[in-house]
Amino acid sequence: MMRNTSSGFFLLGKVVAIQEPTAYVYHCCQICFSRTLCDAERWICMKCHNDCAVVECRYRTCFIISDGLKLVNVTVFGHPLDSFFGCSANDFNRFVQNVQLREEHLKTAVDDRYIYWQYVLVWF
Ligand SMILES: [Zn+2]
């Protein structure tokens, strides 16, 4: 079920795939939340060119969701995914780095956990 209202968007459906397994989290600029790159031990924002003294991780996950009739690509950013992954993006990134998960093992774990679960997504 998908509804687009004047105040937001409502979607009830099942996750059928999660795309871009390498991009569950990224290091973001604290000003504009865009991706940063590490340049000689400094983090530089790719959008506003802020020299970031502190960077934090932010979730970015692309879902393919079915409501039984249509497939919809949905990209979700930030804290709404804390409950989906069960922790903050910083904690998730730290865990992945600490256990040194290989990319394909991480994708399998996330797919096995979340695909075919039904979710309600609401945007305002
Ligand atoms: Zn920025």
Boltz pocket constraint, residues with backbone or C-beta under 6 A from the ligand:
constraints:
  - pocket:
      binder: B
      contacts: [[A, 29], [A, 30], [A, 31], [A, 32], [A, 33], [A, 34], [A, 45], [A, 46], [A, 47], [A, 48], [A, 49], [A, 50]]
      max_distance: 6.0
